Amino acid sequence: MILKNDETAANMLQNFLQSLIATVEIPIDFSFLRIDVTDEVIDRLANDAMDEQRMISANPRKVYKEDVIKIYNEVLPR
């Protein structure tokens, strides 16, 4: 299969992954953990993530603590 562009490929992958997640019933967030997520918890997790330089340095884009906090806010239930 030849794809027209990167956006088409990305959309196809997203659709495939959403279908797979629904089929195998994988949770799409961490609410099943029933963790009391507070700003302090997210801040601590973000600090820990920023301390993990092996992962941070391998990222092709500069990562800031605010980026990590945004990601945690998107995936952790409040």
BAKE-26162 format. One record per residue: x, y, z of N, C-alpha, C, O, CB in turn; residue in three letters; residue number from 1. Coordinates in steps of 0.02 Angstrom, whole numbers. Glycine has a CB too. Example, Ala and Ser with C-alpha at 12.3 -4.5 7.8 and 13.67 -1.06 7.14 Angstrom:
<recs>
660|-284|390|615|-225|390|660|-165|390|712|-166|423|565|-224|452|ALA|1
642|-112|354|684|-53|357|645|2|394|670|57|402|704|-30|286|SER|2
</recs>
This chain:
<recs>
42|-58|0|0|0|0|45|62|0|91|68|41|-48|0|61|MET|1
31|108|-46|68|170|-50|25|226|-21|-33|235|-40|89|187|-123|ILE|2
53|263|27|17|317|59|35|383|27|91|394|5|31|319|135|LEU|3
-15|429|24|-4|493|-10|43|539|28|82|575|-2|-70|527|-20|LYS|4
39|537|95|82|582|133|84|559|206|51|511|226|56|654|128|ASN|5
124|594|245|132|576|315|67|583|354|53|544|400|186|618|347|ASP|6
28|634|337|-36|645|373|-84|586|361|-118|564|408|-69|711|350|GLU|7
-86|562|301|-128|503|287|-105|443|326|-145|406|355|-128|487|211|THR|8
-40|433|328|-12|377|366|-27|384|440|-46|335|473|64|372|356|ALA|9
-20|444|467|-34|456|537|-108|444|553|-124|414|604|-15|528|557|ALA|10
-152|466|510|-224|455|520|-241|381|518|-282|358|558|-265|493|468|ASN|11
-211|345|472|-224|273|468|-199|237|531|-233|193|557|-190|243|405|MET|12
-141|257|555|-115|227|616|-160|243|676|-174|199|716|-43|252|630|LEU|13
-182|305|680|-226|324|735|-291|283|733|-313|258|785|-243|399|732|GLN|14
-320|276|675|-382|237|669|-370|164|687|-411|133|721|-409|241|598|ASN|15
-314|136|665|-297|67|682|-289|58|757|-316|11|786|-234|45|646|PHE|16
-252|104|789|-240|98|861|-305|106|901|-315|71|950|-190|150|883|LEU|17
-348|153|880|-412|161|915|-454|98|909|-487|77|957|-451|221|887|GLN|18
-454|67|851|-490|4|841|-461|-52|884|-497|-90|915|-490|-15|767|SER|19
-395|-57|885|-361|-108|925|-377|-99|999|-392|-147|1034|-286|-106|913|LEU|20
-372|-38|1023|-387|-23|1093|-457|-44|1111|-468|-74|1164|-376|52|1108|ILE|21
-505|-29|1068|-575|-48|1081|-584|-123|1079|-620|-152|1120|-622|-15|1029|ALA|22
-550|-156|1032|-557|-229|1024|-530|-266|1084|-562|-313|1109|-521|-252|960|THR|23
-472|-247|1109|-441|-283|1165|-458|-252|1232|-435|-276|1284|-366|-286|1156|VAL|24
-499|-199|1231|-524|-166|1291|-468|-141|1337|-468|-154|1397|-567|-214|1329|GLU|25
-421|-106|1307|-367|-74|1345|-393|-8|1371|-424|30|1333|-302|-64|1301|ILE|26
-382|8|1434|-404|73|1460|-369|130|1422|-311|124|1403|-390|79|1536|PRO|27
-405|184|1410|-375|241|1374|-348|294|1421|-320|344|1398|-427|271|1327|ILE|28
-357|285|1485|-326|329|1534|-311|288|1597|-317|227|1597|-373|390|1551|ASP|29
-291|322|1649|-271|287|1709|-323|290|1765|-307|278|1823|-206|316|1735|PHE|30
-385|306|1747|-437|311|1798|-449|245|1835|-470|245|1893|-502|334|1766|SER|31
-435|189|1802|-445|124|1834|-398|114|1894|-411|70|1935|-434|68|1783|PHE|32
-345|153|1899|-299|147|1955|-327|179|2019|-303|163|2074|-234|179|1938|LEU|33
-376|222|2012|-408|256|2068|-357|292|2114|-358|285|2175|-448|205|2109|ARG|34
-313|330|2082|-262|368|2118|-289|439|2129|-319|468|2084|-195|370|2079|ILE|35
-279|465|2189|-298|533|2204|-245|580|2175|-193|592|2206|-308|545|2281|ASP|36
-258|605|2114|-209|646|2079|-219|719|2099|-272|748|2089|-215|637|2002|VAL|37
-166|748|2126|-168|818|2145|-114|855|2106|-73|824|2072|-157|827|2223|THR|38
-114|921|2110|-61|960|2078|7|940|2105|56|939|2068|-73|1035|2089|ASP|39
10|926|2170|73|906|2200|98|839|2172|158|831|2160|65|901|2276|GLU|40
52|792|2161|71|728|2133|98|738|2062|151|711|2044|11|679|2132|VAL|41
63|777|2023|85|789|1954|152|826|1953|195|810|1912|32|830|1916|ILE|42
162|873|1998|225|909|2001|282|861|2018|336|864|1988|222|966|2052|ASP|43
270|816|2066|322|768|2085|337|720|2027|395|705|2014|299|727|2146|ARG|44
285|697|1992|295|653|1935|334|689|1880|378|660|1848|228|628|1907|LEU|45
317|752|1868|352|792|1816|426|801|1835|469|795|1792|318|860|1807|ALA|46
439|816|1898|508|822|1920|546|757|1910|603|757|1886|511|843|1994|ASN|47
515|701|1927|547|636|1918|560|622|1844|613|596|1826|503|580|1947|ASP|48
512|641|1801|521|630|1729|579|673|1703|618|650|1662|456|647|1692|ALA|49
583|734|1726|636|779|1703|705|755|1727|756|769|1695|623|850|1727|MET|50
706|720|1783|769|693|1809|793|632|1769|852|613|1774|761|673|1882|ASP|51
749|603|1729|766|544|1690|799|566|1624|768|565|1571|702|500|1676|GLU|52
862|585|1628|897|615|1571|907|567|1513|912|589|1456|963|642|1593|GLN|53
910|503|1526|919|455|1471|862|461|1422|873|459|1361|922|383|1498|ARG|54
801|470|1447|743|476|1403|737|547|1375|722|557|1316|679|458|1441|MET|55
748|597|1417|742|666|1396|793|683|1342|776|715|1292|751|713|1456|ILE|56
854|662|1351|907|680|1303|898|645|1236|923|669|1185|974|662|1331|SER|57
863|588|1234|852|552|1172|794|581|1131|785|564|1072|838|479|1187|ALA|58
755|624|1162|698|654|1127|724|703|1075|766|745|1092|649|688|1177|ASN|59
699|700|1014|724|747|962|701|819|974|729|865|944|700|724|894|PRO|60
652|829|1016|626|896|1032|643|913|1104|641|869|1147|550|900|1020|ARG|61
661|976|1117|674|997|1185|612|988|1227|557|1008|1208|698|1072|1187|LYS|62
620|957|1285|563|943|1330|569|988|1391|622|993|1422|561|868|1350|VAL|63
514|1021|1407|511|1064|1465|463|1033|1517|419|994|1500|488|1136|1446|TYR|64
474|1052|1579|431|1026|1632|357|1040|1618|314|999|1632|451|1057|1700|LYS|65
343|1098|1590|273|1116|1573|243|1067|1523|184|1052|1527|270|1188|1545|GLU|66
284|1042|1476|261|991|1428|241|927|1465|189|897|1451|315|976|1376|ASP|67
283|907|1512|271|846|1550|207|854|1592|166|808|1596|332|829|1595|VAL|68
200|911|1623|140|924|1664|77|921|1620|27|893|1641|144|992|1699|ILE|69
81|949|1561|23|948|1515|5|876|1497|-54|858|1496|38|988|1451|LYS|70
55|835|1483|42|765|1467|10|729|1526|-40|693|1518|107|729|1446|ILE|71
38|738|1585|8|705|1644|-63|729|1656|-106|689|1674|51|719|1707|TYR|72
-76|793|1646|-144|818|1654|-193|788|1604|-253|781|1618|-145|894|1648|ASN|73
-168|769|1546|-211|738|1495|-226|665|1510|-280|641|1494|-179|744|1427|GLU|74
-178|630|1540|-188|557|1548|-208|535|1618|-233|480|1627|-126|522|1528|VAL|75
-196|578|1667|-213|559|1736|-280|589|1755|-292|649|1744|-159|581|1786|LEU|76
-324|549|1784|-391|574|1802|-387|623|1861|-345|616|1904|-438|516|1820|PRO|77
-432|671|1861|-436|719|1916|-501|711|1951|-515|747|1999|-427|792|1891|ARG|78
</recs>
